[in-house]
């Protein structure tokens, strides 16, 4: 009888995870990059639809004017809450399981938020928005799943520019089918986008790619603090612009169609510069890229304060989106180039979402 080494009677093996062992042949890098980029694009599509619907839904259902931004704030709070689980679950269970978990919560959250809006349940709307935010926290970690390659990071970020073309069409279908309940239709569209993320997570390779310098003893803590603070400031401005502009447009008599169109242009501007940089293989200096992005974002926020037309708001949103894109790309390239360990990647993302929460709370004052 042949002896089976490494096994004994009574040894239990967990079959709950569906990731393959890391030592099995992985799929080609280009195919893995395409899957990650597509998953991130659908995640951003869900985000764009949610951001187009939640400010208006909150304004309609909120018991007080101050609570109008609560769904958006809770969505961002959910994203911030998910940063550390996203970072460590990808290491413990692999990318497939972690990203599938996040997308599953996104599907459930979108459906709950849509039901809450349709039935007039503000609490359900807020809880669904929180779950959608948890999905976004997992989705943002896609940009860390490609390792230290600056071009790969740019490609993943740039793939999300495709969401800008799909979001207005989905909102248009929602308006045609649902009429006054169009925001609920947009939220259902966000749920379908998260379902696509879930399906794309299944074929992801199990192995996690890390920066070649991860765990370096000479990690630049001060530089990490500075670049994280700069990126957080960019997220504060971006969220103030994204949450405040639809409300400001509604105050000028512009409806959901105009708001979703502006958000679509904003989302395109948020990721198109990264797509262009990734396509040409250019690697601009990380610190300079982040600083230039902050300057553009400041111009966009200031311009949005004085707009009264849809075209004016669209231009301000485009400028602000380009600024956010450069600031985020530069900061992401810096943390990977300097080998930030997974715990600091989670801390970096948490700071970004925490700043975004503050931006949403200050949206009416900033824009």
Secondary structure, 3 states (H helix, E strand, C coil): CCCCCCCCCCCCCCCCCCCCCCCCCCCCHHHHHHHHHHHHHHHHHHHHHHHHHHHHHHHHHCCCHHHHHHHHHHHHHHHHHHHHHHHHHHHHHCHHHHHHHHHHHHHHHHHHHHHHHHHCCHHHHHHHHHHHHHHHHHHHHHHHCCCCCHHHHHHHHHHHHHHHHHHHHHHHHHHHHHHHHHHHHHHHHHHHHHHHHHHHHHCCCCCCCCCCCCCCCCCCHHHHHHHHHHHHHHHHHHHHHHHHHHHHHHHCCCCHHHHHHHHHHHHHHHHHHHHHHHHHCCCCCHHHHHHHHHHHHHHHHHHHCCCCCHHHHHHHHHHHHHHHHHHHHHHHHHHHHCCCCHHHHHHHHHHHHHHHHHHHHCHHHHC
